[in-house]
Amino acid sequence: MSAPRATTAPTVVAVTPSSPAARAGLRVGDDLVRLNGRAPRDVIEYHLLADEPELDLLVRRAGVGEPFVTAVRKGAGEPLGVEVSSAVFDRVRTCDNHCAFCFIHQLPKGMRRSLSLKDDDYRLSFLYGNFTTLTRFTEMDLERVVTERLSPLFVSLHATDPATRAGLLRNRRGATSLRWLSALLAAGIEVHGQIVVCPGQNDGAVLEDTLAGVLDAYPGLATVACVPLGVSRFSTEAALRPHTAAEAAAVCDAVHEWQGIFLGALGRRMVYCADEYYLLAGRPFPPAAEYDGFPQHENGLGMARAFEAAFGGDERAALGVRPGFFAAVDGAPAAGYRAPRLPGRRPAPRAGADAPVAVLTGEYGAAVLGPLVASLGRPEVRIVPVANRFFGGNIGVAGLLTGTDLAAVLADEPEGHRYLLPDACLSEGRFLDDTTLDDLPRPVEVVPTDGRSLRRALEGAPSGAPRVPVTLGGSR
């Protein structure tokens, strides 16, 4: 058994007025060293401890010599009223795989350091929907997940054949780590799977074998997503290449055939194609009903159909994520695609009421939005596709647009128009290349990336819809 990992105390970043924490005198900047004698490892454990009606907090405060104890008394179910600085207080469990298709390995130098963190931590899978390969999962992790019911989790499969999976992950533990998936499913933990399909490696017969392996060994999986790899111009892997249209069509055909098999055997479709495959193959998207409630909407499955439905007025499709998805972890600090898109309230620049409107989006998004905007019959509204020259390759999703590419396109666009930008390409007001809205040569209106918000923006009303952390066409 490994020794316990050292933890750093969670730091208070906000205190709710009149809350138990405020009444106890907690301040922003305080470190919560222990709660009832225990040092929490992560925000999950922190919330379990903070839920107690009687709390003795060991607090470390700048300018005060030794940590001191503060007693907190609160009503049953009353929140402590504290927001903490991070989700994990011990060290994030990093990934020890060396997948050729890993997008982090395809980033250029000079990007924000946070973008280079390659995690394989089941806690971040539970908290934020990150995919884990389970190659660093342990017996102690299994016990905790089952005991605390940390569900759902998200697992990267890529292949079910042990040797093939080990080769794709470039990690010998890839051959055996799916035993943890069996144990999780046997314990009733909801798990969603993902297969990043790489041409010539795990497509074709290997993909067929993988889906057969899912039916045989892991029928308890909630869903399985087939997503195409993204290849940037910075990739150094000679064997990596984007799918051809024929290969994309073959993946669509295989998935549709296996949906029928799963329906017959399990009563549900189980496996779905990402939207990119239909765009690459030049095929229409399946009907919205065939996505069974969009369970992997944020992974690009059925995103276009959900966007279309919300654009047409279906309020239920505005989010495309099953209700209560993050209900158990709403106290987790915003991070990744759940981070605020804009810091604070930034007034949206507005052109005149009669100004022409241009919707900025990625190339995949333009293919989806074009027909929707055309259906409005408003010639003053146009789509402006922005090619991703920063990353290059086959990167065409809105969520990976950079300020550099947007600035180049906007420099050639006329002044005085309304420019709408999906918020999915921003995190705390910054693009992936560390530029900001102030670096753009034209003022833009940032609109939540969902069909309802875009429709409201085109109608001239404030979007008002909650942020939806998605990109047209999906991103991973």
C-alpha positions, 0 to 999 in steps of 0.5 A: 500500500502506498503512503498517503500523498501530501496535501495542500490546504484549500484556500478560501476565495469567497465567503457568502455574506451571512453564511455560517462561515461569515459568522465564524469570521472566515476570510478570503485567503484563509487556508482550511488546514483541517475540518474536524481533524481531517485534512481533505484530499480534494473538494469531494472530501471537503464537501463531505466534511463541510456538510457536518452541522458542527465543524471545528476548522483549523485555519491558517491566516496570513499575518497570524503566527500559528493556525487557530481553531474556529468553531462553526455551528450550522443548521442541518443541510445549511451550506458552509458558505465558502468557495475554495481555490481548487478541486484537488488539494493533493497532487493531480494524478497525471497521465503516464500514457504516451498516446500518439493522438494526444492533443496535448502533445500537439500543442506549440510551445509558448501556450499557457502552462495549464494547457499542458497538464495531462491528467488521468485522475478519476476525481476530475472525471467525476467532477468535470467529465474528463476521460480517464484510461484507468491505468493509474487506478488502484484498489483504494480508488475503487473502494472510494468510488464505490463507497462514496458513489462517485458516479458517473465516470468517463473512461477512454476505451480506444480498444478492448483487445488488450494488446491493441489498447496497450499499443494505442496508449503506449503503456503496458498497463493499458492491456490490463487496466480495463479490469477496473472498468469491470469492477466499477460496472459490477458495483453499479457505477455509471460509466460512459466510454470513449473511442478515439478512432485513428485511421489505420490503427483502431478503425475497420476490423479493430473497431468492430472487434472493440464494439463486440468486446463492449457487448461481451465484457462491458454491456453495463456501460451507459454509452460509448462515443466514437470520436475522430482524432484531431491532428494539428500541424504541430504533430510529430507522429508520422502515422497520424492523419485525418480521416478520409470521407470514405473512412468517416462513412465507414465509421458511421456505417459500423456504428449504425450497424452496431446500434441495431445489435445493441438495441436487440441485445440490450434495448438501447443503442449504446454507441454513437458517432460524433458529429464530425463524422457526418460532416466529413462523410457528407451525410445528414445527422440522425434524428434527434430522437436517436441520440436518446437524450444526448448523454454525451452531448458535451463530447460532440454527440448530437450537438448539432441536432440539440443546437438545431432544436434549441434554435427552433425554440425547443427549450428542453434541448438548449443544454443537451445534457441530462438533468442533474449531471453535475448536481452532486458536485456543484460546489466544485471550483469552476475549471476547464470547460466549466470555467467562466467564459468572461471574467465578471460582467463585461458590457457587450458592444452593440452596433446599430439596430439595423446593422448587418450581423455576422456570426463567427464560428469554426468551419464545422460550426459554419456547416451546421449554422449555415442552413439554420441562419438561411432558414430565417430569411434574413439576408443581413445575417451571415456566417463567417467561417474562421479557418484554424490556421493556428493549429492547422491540420483538421482542427475545425471546431469553434472551441479551439478558435484562437484570437490570432485567427479571429483577428486576421479574419476580422481585420478584413471585415467591415466596421459597424457590423454586429459580430457574434462570437461563441463563448466556447472559445474563451476561458476567463476572457482569454483565448487558447493563444493567450490573447483577449477580446481587446486584441481583436480589431473589431468589437464582438458580442460574446454569446453562449454557445447554444441555439437558444442564445444565438436565436435570441441574439439574432432577434436583438434580445439579450441572450440570457441563457445559461452558459453551455460548455460546448462547441459546435462539432465537439472538442476533446 
